[in-house]
Amino acid sequence: MLPNKTNFKIPSPQDLRFAGKTVKETFPVMNMSCASCAVRTEKIVQSVEGVVSSSVNFATGSLTVEYNPDITNPPALKKSVQDGGYDLLIENKGSKAEDLELITEKRYQLLKNKVILAIILSLPVVLIGMFFMNIPYANELMWLFTTPVVLWLGKDFFVNAWKQAKHRSANMDTLVALSTGIAYLFSVFNMLYPEFWLQRGLEAHVYFEAAAVIITFILLGRLLEEKAKGNTSSAIKKLMGLQPMTVTLIDSTGAEMIVAIETLKPGDTILVKPGEKIAVDGILNTGSSYVDESMLSGEAIPVLKEKGDKVFAGTINQKGSFRFRALKVGKDTALARIIKAVQDAQGSKAPVQKLVDKIASVFVPIVIVISILTFVLWLMLDGDNGLTHGLLSAITVLVIACPCALGLATPTAIMVGVGKAAESGILIKDAESLELGKKANAVVLDKTGTITEGRPIVSEIFWDKEDDSEKQVLLSIEKQSEHPLADAVVKHLEGEGTLELSSFSSITGKGAKALYNNETYFVGNLRLMEENGILIPKELSQKAEIWSSEMQTVIYFANSSKALAALAISDKIKDSSAAAIKEMQEMGLELYMLTGDNKATAAAVAKKAGITNYKAELLPQDKADYIKDLQNKGRIVAMVGDGINDSTALATADVSIAMGTGSDIAMDVAKMTIISSDLTKIPQAIRLSKSTVRTIKQNLFWAFIYNLIGIPIAAGILYPLNGFLLNPMIAGAAMALSSLSVVSNSLRLKWKS
């Protein structure tokens, strides 16, 4: 039975997102020539039924689309894009990245050959047009050399313009095709029928050199642009180059065999020799060596790896050799996830890009209108020379207008900024967080694992009445806890033996409790003891005060009535913390430290680290509430944390930064991840954000100014004042240089500290 038409409703993107599963994929977009192409492709894909969201990045030439696979699929998306005059690369014979690399390289070589031929053919046209116009058959010779430049080397401009016209659209190719096509056809007419103008007392000028040189300059501009855009993605290429193609596999008999990396499975044993790159993530089981992890973490000093230590894909073994068991392979490795995150971030759009996209979408039609208006005004106001001047000026307007510079302004800066961050061990998930990082004026730091090493050890256990008969209960409880402090207790009591508990429950932000032999036991902080009315003997309390003043964290082990022991857990402040905190304060940032630890320990750590503002004994929700209070006071808050208990606060903050040595949940929530545990990366990330936003603003300023000044001059606004008319050839060069200047300015980010 058909649905009632009055009740039928087309599902919205939100309906699709929540009605079932959606998938998010990125596809290379082919045949785009300017920013307006990117905007049009984005709209085409967005209009496909089943698509939740689409975003096209002109600089990376990629489409990121979220869609419901029950309603649409990649072939359907490809068809819709092809119908719009573009194309999608969805085939995955090998690696999509490799396929795209081959296509890009082939396109670059073809473009390079076209530019060389165009220069060779255009040079005689320019020489004849400027110095030898009076030689016999000058016009015919120029026509001979110009025709292959316009109709063969410049064929793509006309083909793409026709495709756009069929879909009632226009792009950069439309402007080039109109300007060079008009100049060429007008010149051919004047060459073949000069008497048409001579009878009217006018000279029959030809503009073959303008048509040839415009095509040449625009092809050259695109070649340089492709080269520069390739440089902006060098970080991805470096990361991809970290993974070897083959590995030495140890089979079940112990024999060594060289295999392709694609054949590896979790559980395989791999041999790594001195100087080799580690292929996948795993855990070392035989041997030891120092491993250079600088390309992932930014840390220059090699790290000692021994049995039981984790090793990561992309890192480089130093002098020793070892065997390790593969844990994560393929797209699950840390390196693969980093590459994917960097690609996603480079392909994402900064908020400022939305305005630029709106301008780009109407830019080409407006330029065409201005060009027509220029021609009409010259005809009306310039008498005998109106047609010649009007035609030249209309062509020059079409040539000089450049939406490419606008379209490249933001994404190229984002690409370089995100890539530079990745090379420094800072993983940025999206363009918005990179842009927002500049605005942060308050930084909230978690204590454990952020300011401190995050590798707590039990320095002392003080048992009430020196009775440690129940330490097996303590060990059994801590073995079931996921808190880092519990790990420290487990390591300290290793080998004591465990008991079977009747029940166990974790108490967030406070500790844990368990039942053994009908007695309830607690392990946790002072708040947990107080809430359960547990008596703390005077000797334990005094010991706890001493430990707290020494920057040690205190936890208690108790039964249902009184504390049985106090444990001192020390966690050393990182060597880099004090320097990083001082640097952030010098940058004018307000610093806050939040911790679930007791007040005395928090005070001691804050003092040593150089932080004035701190809060202790906070639950996860308390941290989030504290950040909300700061936001209500007008602060833009960056939160830095590493644990599961920081995830709520990270989600609440304006800019969320996770330490890569912490939990996966914290890294999933955060928009930035410091791959190492070095706090000095935080001010580096903020400085990079400021540099990137500054570069975006510079790019947009020059792109807008170029068009605001260039188009009126091309239209002839200076002619009544000083008789100056811009040559279309010069306009073509200026248009090419405008895009190149924007990309080059973005590349300057690479060399900034």
Secondary structure, DSSP 8 states (H G I E B T S, - for coil): ----TTT-----HHHHHHHS--EEEEEEEES--SHHHHHHHHHHHHTSTTEEEEEEETTTTEEEEEE-TTT--HHHHHHHHHHTT-EE----SS-HHHHHHHHHHHHHHHHHHHHHHHHHHHHHHHHHHHH-TTSTTHHHHHHHHHHHIIIIITHHHHHHHHHHHHTT---HHHHHHHHHHHHHHHHHHHHH-THHHHTTT------HHHHHHHHHHHHHHHHHHHHHHHHHTHHHHHHHTTS-SEEEEE-TTS-EEEEEGGG--TT-EEEE-TT-B--SEEEEEEE-EEEE-HHHH---S-EEE-TT-EE-TT-EE-S--EEEEEEE-GGGSHHHHHHHHHHHHHHS--HHHHHHHHHHHHHHHHHHHHHHHHHHHHHHHSGGGHHHHHHHHHHHHHHH--HHHHHHHHHHHHHHHHHHHHHTTEEE--HHHHHHHTT--EEEEEIIIIIB-S--EEEEEEEGGG--TTHHHHHHHHHH--SHHHHHHHHHTTTS-----SEEEEETTTEEEEEETTEEEEEE-HHHHHHTT-B--HHHHHHHHHHHHTTEEEEEEE-SSBEEEEEEEE--B-TTHHHHHHHHHHTT-EEEEE-SS-HHHHHHHHHHHT-SEEE-S--HHHHHHHHHHHHHTT--EEEEE-SGGGHHHHHHSSEEEEETTS-HHHHHH-SEEESSS-TTHHHHHHHHHHHHHHHHHHHHHHHHHHHHHHHHHHHTTTHHHH-----HHHHHHHHHHHHHHHHHHHHGGGG--
